[in-house]
Amino acid sequence: MTDDKAPLAMTMGDPAGIGPELALAAWRDRTMSAPFFVFAAPGVLTAAAGRVGLATPVIETDPAGAAAAFLKGLPVVALKSAVEDAPGCPTAANAAATIESIARAVEAVHQGAARAVVTNPIAKAVLYEAGFRFPGHTEYLGELAKAWGGPAFPVMMIWSEALKVVPVTIHIPLAEAARALSAELIVKTARVVDRDLRARFGLKRPRLAFAGLNPHAGEGGAMGREEITIISPAIEAIRAEGIDAIGPLPADTMFHPKARARYDVALTMYHDQGLIPAKTLAFDEAVNVTLGLPFVRTSPDHGTAFDIAGKGVANPASLIAAVRLADRLTR
């Protein structure tokens, strides 16, 4: 078991984005969060500190010395892959370093040198250009989890105090979401959500609410039959297993305050159906949490923001929230 006093392992994210400056800013807020170290290029972080005017000392170290180094500066474990320092100019030349940072952070947790992974934003298109074969962070983390010796079924949850949402289908085109949806996928996702909300978030009986796929949840079949043929049978199946579930609900009426009081987490049928209300309600505080893994992973719920990288205006609130939540879930 990992020591709950071990630091958190943070990834660099795409170095052309705002990840480096967010990591520096998060260290400046260290009195309110847990110790962490970053797998990155020390020189890139030092240069970023100078660009954005953050007097954050960067200390090159190894995972074993990170906790002690955190008292004096931002601990950075150097990557083996080369990193080009060009804020706002993404390049596939940095893909190897971005992927290495993720893999080594997960490895650090596996070895007990860290107790959770906190990831900075990546640019999927840049990684695809370099041959990355996973749709996103979530799916790659599921592959890395195989080092624990068993299969993993990663589930993305966007967490905030205001709203928790889980999209059943994730990083696929909207035109394919209905075809990818199945009762088996809904049931499998619900089981992971129920289990991890109990085990990691301390809910004795999580309340799950399911959105319909179609307008008005299909209007009794007049606007689509997926609610009748797929979603309702899945809900009946998980209720038979003792999981507290309601739905399918019309998505346009399930996110106002009175509706949210009825459930602990909303399961939506496609990506934007859940992420639009989540980001509208808590853009700066929302955290991406990957359920279904043998380790805790959190991330800010925003992208690389290449357009403002290196300008010192990026808001670190979501990354700081991700650090705090990772700390909470591993205590």
N, C-alpha and C positions, 0 to 999 in steps of 0.2 A: 504493500500500500504506500502511495506517495505521501510524504510528510506534508501536513497542511501548512507548514511554515516555509516550504519550498517556494521559490518565486514562480511567476507565470512566464511562459515563453511567448513572445510577440514576434510576428512576422513583419518583414519590411513592406510587403505589398509591392505594387508597381513603383519603382523608384522615381519615375517621371511624374507620379501623382502626388497627392498630399500626404501619403503615408509617413514619409520621413519627418515632416514637420509636426504631424499629429503625435507621433511617438515622443518627440522632444517636448511638446506641450503637455502631454500626459505626465511626463516625469516632473514637470514644474508643478503639477497638481498632486504630487506624490503623497502629501499628508492625508489625502482623502481616499487613497487607493492602496492596493497591495504592491509589493515589490515585483518588478518584471525586468526581463532583459530582451533584447532584440537581436534576431539573426539578420544581419545587414552588412553593408560596407561602411566601416567606421568613417572613412573619408567623406562619403556622401552625406552622412548625418552631420558631421562637423561643418561641411560646406552649407548644408541646409540651415543649421543654427545661425550661421553668419548672415545668410540671405534674409531670413525672416526676423532677425533681431532677438533671438532667444539665447540668453546666456546660460545654456545648458551644457555642462561639461560632458564630453563623450569619452567613456572609458572602455578600452578594448579589454576583454576578459574571456573567460570560459564559463560554462554554466555553473561550475562549482564555486566560482568566485563572484557570481553575479549578485547574490544577496548582500554581500559586504560592499561591493562596488556601488550598489544602488543608493547607499547613504551619501555618496560623494558626487555621483553623476549618473548619466544614463548608461547602463552596461550594454555593450554591443559585442556579440560573438561574430567574428568575421566570417563571411562567406568565402567559399573556394572559387565560385564563379565570378567573372568580371562584371562590374556594374558601370554603366555609363551615367554620368551625372548631367542630366539635361532636363530640368523641370519643364513640364508641359509638352515635351517632345517624346511620346512613347515610341519604343523601338523593340523589335523582336530580339535584338541583341541582348536585352535584359531578361528575356524569358527564362533562361536557365537559372539565373540568380533568384528570380521570383519563385520558381518552383522549388529550388533548393531550400529557400527560407522556410517554406511550408513544411517540406519533408523533414527538415532537421528540428523544427519546433515540435512536430508530432513525435519524433524519435526521442527528444529530450523528456517528454512526458512518459513515454514507454520505459525509459531508463530510470525514471524517478528523479531526474534533475530538475523537473518542472512539474507543476500540478495541473496545468490547463494550458490550452492554446488560445491566444487572442490574435486574430488575423487582421491585417490592414487590407484595404481594397486592392483588387487586381483588375486588370483589363483583359477580359476573356478573349477579345478579338486579337490582341497582341500575342497571347499565348497560342491561340489557334494557328496564327501565322508561323509559329515556330514548331508546330506539330503536336501541341497539347491535345490529347484525345478525350478529355473529360468536359462535360458541359459547363462546369463551374467548380467553385471551392467545395461545395457540399459533396459532390460525387467523387472528387479526388480524395477528400478526407475519408470517405467510405473505403476507397481502395487502400489507403495507408493504414486503416484500422485492421486490415487483415494480418498485420504483424502481431496482433494480440492472439491470433490462433483460431479465430472464428469469423463467420460472416457478419457483416454489418449492414444495416438498412438505415442510411442517414435520412433524417427528416428535418427540414428547415422550419424553424419557428421564429417569427419576428415578435420580440418581447418588449413590452413597455408596461408601466403601471396602468396605463389607460386601456390597453388592448393587447391580447396575445392572439396571433393568427398563424395557422399552418396551411400552406397551399399543398393540395394533394398532388397535383402535377406542377412541375416547377419550371425548369429552363428549357422549354420547348415552344415552338411557334403556337400562337393561339389557334390557328387552323387545325393543329394536331391534338389540342388538349382534349376535345371531346372523344376522339378516337383512342387516346391513351387511357382514358378514364375507365375503370372497372371496379366492380364490387370488391374483388380481391385486393386491389390497390388501396381502396378506402379502408377496408378492414385492417390491413397490415399497417397502414399509417396510424389509424386510431389506436391500435394496440401499443405502438411505440410512444405515442403522445400520452396515453393514460399511464403507462409504466413510468416514464421519465418525470411526469408531473408529480407522481407519488414519490418516487425515489429521490429526485434531485430538488424539487420545489416544495416538498413536504405537504402536498395536498392529499388528504385522506381519501377523498372521492371526487376526482376532477369531473367537472361538468363540461361536456363537449357539445358544441352546436355546429351543425352542418349546413352550409349554404347549398342551395340548388345550383344547377348549372345554367339554366335558362331564365329569361325574364319571368318574374312572378313564380319562381320555382316550377315552371312548366305550365302553370294554370291548368292543372288536372289533365295534362297531355295535349292541350291545345297549342302550346308554344314549345313543345319538345317533350320527349318521353324518357329522357335519361333519369329523371327523378323517380319515375315509376319502375323502370327496368334495372337500374343500377344503384342509385343512391339510397332509396328506401329499403331495398333488400339488404344492403350493407349495414344500414343503421339497425335494422332488426337483428342482424347477426351479432353485432357487437353488444347490443342490449342483452341478448341471450347469454353473453359471456360475463354479464354483470357490470358493463361499462355504462355510465350515465350519459345518455346521448339524446339530443333533440334535433328535429329537422326532417326533411330538407326545408330550409327557410328561404324566403325571398331575400336575395343579397342586398337589395336596396333598402330594406327596413331592419336589418339585424345589427347595425353598427351605431345607432344612436344610444345615448346614455342609459335609458330605461331598458332597452333590449340587451345591452352588454351586461347588465346586472344579473341576467338569467344564466350566464355561462362563464367559465374560466378561460376557455380558448375556443376560437372559431376555426373550423376547418373549411377552407374554400376549395373550389374545384379547379381553379387555375391561378397562376401567379399574381396577376394584377388585381384579381377580384379581392384578394386579401391584403396585398401590399399597398394599394391605393389608400384605403382607410387607415391602415397602420401608420403610414408615413404622413398622412394628413394630420392625424391626431398627435403624433409624437416624433416628428422628423429628427430633432436633435437629440432625443433621449432613447430612441428605439435601438434595440440590440438584436442582431441575428444570432440565434443559438441553434446549434446542430444537435438534435436529439438522435437517439438510436446508435450512438457511438460508445466505445468503451472508455472514452475520455471526454472532458468538457471542452467545447470550443465555442467561443463567442467572437463577434465581429461588429464593427459599426455598421449601421444599416444605410450606407450610402456608397457612392462610387469613388473613382479615383480623382475626379474633379480636375482634370488636366488644365482646364481653362484658368484656374486660380492657383495652380501649384507654384510654389516659390514666391508667392506674393505676401505671405504672412497674414492672410485673412481667413484661412480655413478654421472652422469651428471644431475643437477637439471634443465636444461634449459627448458625442455618440461613442467615440473610442474610450473615453474615460468611463462612460456607463458600461461598456463592454468589459473593461478591466474589473470594475466593481462587481459586476454580475458573476464573472468567472471566479473571483475571490469568494463570493457568497456561496456559489454552488459547490465549491471544493473545501469548504470548512466543515 
